[in-house]
Amino acid sequence: MTKKDTSISAMAKPAVGEAGKTGDWRDLKPVVDQTKCIPCVKKKSACFLCWLYCPEGVISTSIPVQIDYVYCKGCGVCAEECPAKAITMVHEGADV
Amino acid sequence: MSDVHIMTGNTAAALGAKLCQVQVVAAYPITPQTSVTESLSQYIESGELRAEYIRVESEHTALTVCVSASTVGARAFTSTSSQGLLYMHEQLHWAAGSRLPIVMCCVNRGVGAPWTIFNDQQDSISQRDTGWIQIYCRDNQEIIDSVIQGYRIAEAVYVPVMICYDGFVMSHTMMPVDVPDAEMVSNYLPPYKPHTILCPEDPRNINPVLFPWRRADSEGVLCDGYMEMRYKLQKALDDSREVIKSTNQSFADTFGRDHGGMLWHYRTEDADLILTGMGSVANEATAAIDALREEGFKAGVIGIRVFRPFPKAEIRDAFKQAKAILVFEKAISYGNEGALCGELKAAFYGTDIRLPIHNYVVGLGGRDVKAREITEAVRASVGAIEAGDIEPNPMWLNCFTE
């Protein structure tokens, strides 16, 4: 049986997925070109401005950089901020 | 053991808040409320009251400070009037929707335009639908007692309470007030327990956006949608009626003063003509009743103390013997009639109570409402009712309308 909401005012616990799988809000999808991405090219921790600017916290500081498309809302901030222009916003379903 | 002092309504309100050991006070000066928070700032500065007085740049922020303080578990107090209350409007909804037991004194004053600093009740009546409990006081004793009752009610049902009393007529008028014993008050009023404890180990996102539909959270709890959450507020106000009455009763048992709970009576035992209203105007009507009784009218007063939640059942019971009702109101719902009058009529729907109801709009912007004028209005209405005038448009008492 589903647990009942006993809160008398609206509240949420900060957690992954608290607001639902928000990836389906996305219209444009950020795609990383690993031949341009600075940490990918240098093969060491560097830059990660996409991770820093991502308002949803769905970009990893790994090599290669990973984007969690289950929650990425497709805002495009990462593509805007990437100094190497390694991130392109592509239409959903038109994956490169 | 009484401890009677002569004081203004504003001093009574400030003393009430002090007796409740409020922990955070935030307010912005506005006539005629200002001396409430002046007194509180003195209590805090002198160390008589251990609390934070937070200075703000506006009433909107004053209530926002109270919302924040109440959220983290502090007993918060503010007071305001008129434009200040209107400026708080958004945060009034926010406080009620967040279910925070803030107590505020609204020292009733008319609203602009045109400017007035004088008394009527248009300010708090305009905030009727914000989800606050509204209590209207008739004298300074009731102010101090209602602030104390207000915290007990608010913290029991997690709904904010507005204690309304008429500007100048009470706020600046000296009356004898029996000041309750501090220890008895702290026994009567248990410490405030917030409905959510905020702490870094168990963080919460307060008031996130709620969607039109219900939705499962990350732990699988099916969380309320916006409508479910708003229904909880409505239910809390509905259920607060019993709490307001029991709080009034326990106050009467403890301190020996019964303010009537939802409403109060004056010489209504055999009365078929009932005058009604809220606050000082209802009190003034009691003086009119004494004169009318001498003239042979079987008349009495039912004062409405609690306007929200509306005391529908109590009103149906209290007015069942009435043959005619005169409603005196220091406010009007423009384009209709007095809010109280309209709601009284609605309360009688579906009952056998079918009687003439006359509505008088009185005392706007501080115009005096004398017992003599109420008496004249009663005589005129009785004549008109005998001539078959059951439900005229609201009449503006003592006002040049030609």
Interface residues (C-beta under 8 A of the other chain):
Chain A: T2 K3 K4 D5 S7 I8 S9 A10 M11 A12 K13 P14 A15 V16 G17 E18 A19 G20
Chain B: G97 S98 R99 Y158 H195 T196 D202 P203 R204 N205 I206 N207 P208 L210 R214 R215 A216 D217 S218 E219 G220 V221 L222 C223 D224 E228 M229 K232 A236
